[in-house]
Amino acid sequence: MSLVEQLDIDFKQALKARESEKVSVFRLVRSSIKNLEISKQGVASDEDVVEILQREIKQHKESIEANIKAERSEEVERLEQEVVLLLKYLPAQLSSEELAGIIKSVIAEKNATSMADLGRVMGGVMPNVHGRASGDVVGKMVREILSS
């Protein structure tokens, strides 16, 4: 079953159960998927849906930080619950050790030796970890490994 199908099933269940918080999150994601399908003029793949989910999670986390600064604890709690819901649809995230192993193998493969090789290493790592690690985390770890 594709992610789009699973999201549709879960959306319908949330509608029937009158879970308004979940319904609003699913509507947001479904809207983004529909917009992508219209611009793509085709059906959204699981990879497309993972990218949409990651983008939504990133935006939610930025909103959480802003609401923490504004001391709006109720909004922070709601956004955190939405992030937990969205994370259920992403593939299992890589552990730090697994990610470090992938990065080190790409560094060896590309013969990278300095920070000047950062772009080449990132270009080799990101396709291998797509959906299982955020670009921010990967970039940070690549910098740490290259600088040591």
C-alpha positions as CSV (number, residue, x, y, z in Angstrom):
1,M,0.0,0.0,0.0
2,S,1.4,3.4,-1.0
3,L,1.7,6.3,1.5
4,V,-1.0,8.2,-0.3
5,E,-3.4,5.3,0.1
6,Q,-2.5,4.9,3.8
7,L,-2.9,8.6,4.4
8,D,-6.4,8.5,2.8
9,I,-7.5,5.6,4.9
10,D,-6.2,7.2,8.1
11,F,-7.9,10.5,7.1
12,K,-11.3,8.8,6.6
13,Q,-10.9,7.0,10.0
14,A,-10.1,10.3,11.7
15,L,-13.2,11.9,10.0
16,K,-15.4,9.1,11.2
17,A,-14.0,9.3,14.7
18,R,-14.4,13.1,14.7
19,E,-10.7,13.7,15.6
20,S,-10.5,17.2,14.4
21,E,-6.8,17.7,15.2
22,K,-5.8,14.7,13.0
23,V,-8.3,15.7,10.3
24,S,-6.7,19.1,9.9
25,V,-3.2,17.6,9.7
26,F,-4.3,15.1,7.1
27,R,-6.0,17.8,5.1
28,L,-2.9,19.9,5.1
29,V,-0.8,17.0,3.8
30,R,-3.4,15.9,1.3
31,S,-3.6,19.4,0.0
32,S,0.2,19.5,-0.5
33,I,0.1,16.1,-2.3
34,K,-2.7,17.3,-4.6
35,N,-0.8,20.5,-5.4
36,L,2.3,18.4,-6.3
37,E,0.2,16.0,-8.5
38,I,-1.2,19.0,-10.3
39,S,2.2,20.6,-11.0
40,K,3.7,17.2,-11.8
41,Q,0.7,16.1,-13.9
42,G,0.9,12.7,-12.5
43,V,0.5,10.6,-9.4
44,A,2.7,11.4,-6.3
45,S,5.2,8.6,-5.5
46,D,6.1,7.6,-2.0
47,E,9.3,9.5,-2.3
48,D,7.3,12.7,-3.1
49,V,5.1,12.1,-0.1
50,V,8.1,11.6,2.1
51,E,9.5,14.9,0.9
52,I,6.2,16.6,1.6
53,L,6.1,15.1,5.1
54,Q,9.6,16.1,5.9
55,R,8.9,19.7,4.7
56,E,5.8,19.8,6.9
57,I,7.7,18.5,9.9
58,K,10.4,21.1,9.4
59,Q,7.9,23.9,9.2
60,H,6.1,22.6,12.4
61,K,9.5,22.5,14.2
62,E,10.2,26.1,13.2
63,S,6.7,27.1,14.4
64,I,7.4,25.3,17.7
65,E,10.5,27.3,18.2
66,A,8.7,30.6,17.5
67,N,5.9,29.7,19.9
68,I,8.3,28.7,22.6
69,K,9.9,32.2,22.3
70,A,6.4,33.7,22.4
71,E,5.6,31.5,25.5
72,R,2.5,29.9,23.8
73,S,2.6,26.5,25.5
74,E,-0.8,25.3,24.2
75,E,0.2,26.0,20.6
76,V,3.6,24.3,21.2
77,E,1.9,21.2,22.6
78,R,-0.5,21.0,19.6
79,L,2.3,21.4,17.1
80,E,4.4,18.7,18.8
81,Q,1.4,16.3,18.6
82,E,1.1,17.0,14.9
83,V,4.8,16.3,14.4
84,V,4.4,12.9,16.2
85,L,1.5,12.1,13.9
86,L,3.5,13.0,10.8
87,L,6.6,11.1,11.9
88,K,4.5,7.9,11.8
89,Y,4.5,8.0,8.0
90,L,8.2,8.5,7.5
91,P,10.6,5.5,7.1
92,A,12.6,4.5,10.2
93,Q,15.2,7.2,10.8
94,L,18.9,6.2,10.8
95,S,20.8,6.0,14.0
96,S,23.9,8.2,14.4
97,E,26.2,5.1,14.0
98,E,24.4,4.0,10.8
99,L,24.6,7.5,9.3
100,A,28.3,7.9,10.3
101,G,29.0,4.6,8.5
102,I,27.3,5.8,5.3
103,I,29.1,9.1,5.4
104,K,32.5,7.5,6.0
105,S,32.0,5.1,3.1
106,V,31.1,8.0,0.8
107,I,34.1,10.0,2.0
108,A,36.4,7.1,1.2
109,E,34.7,6.5,-2.2
110,K,35.1,10.2,-3.2
111,N,38.6,10.5,-1.7
112,A,37.4,13.5,0.3
113,T,40.0,15.0,2.6
114,S,38.9,18.5,3.5
115,M,35.9,20.8,3.9
116,A,36.3,21.8,0.3
117,D,34.9,18.3,-0.6
118,L,31.7,19.0,1.4
119,G,29.5,19.3,-1.6
120,R,30.7,16.2,-3.3
121,V,30.2,14.2,-0.1
122,M,26.7,15.6,0.6
123,G,25.8,14.8,-3.0
124,G,26.9,11.2,-2.5
125,V,25.3,10.8,0.9
126,M,21.8,12.3,0.4
127,P,20.5,9.8,-2.1
128,N,21.5,7.0,0.2
129,V,19.7,8.4,3.2
130,H,16.7,9.9,1.5
131,G,13.8,10.1,3.9
132,R,15.7,8.5,6.7
133,A,17.8,11.5,7.8
134,S,17.3,15.2,7.4
135,G,19.7,17.3,5.4
136,D,20.5,19.4,8.5
137,V,21.6,16.4,10.5
138,V,23.6,14.9,7.6
139,G,25.4,18.2,6.9
140,K,26.3,18.7,10.5
141,M,27.7,15.1,10.7
142,V,29.6,15.4,7.4
143,R,31.2,18.7,8.7
144,E,32.2,17.0,11.9
145,I,33.7,14.0,10.2
146,L,35.6,16.0,7.5
147,S,37.0,18.4,10.1
148,S,38.4,15.6,12.3
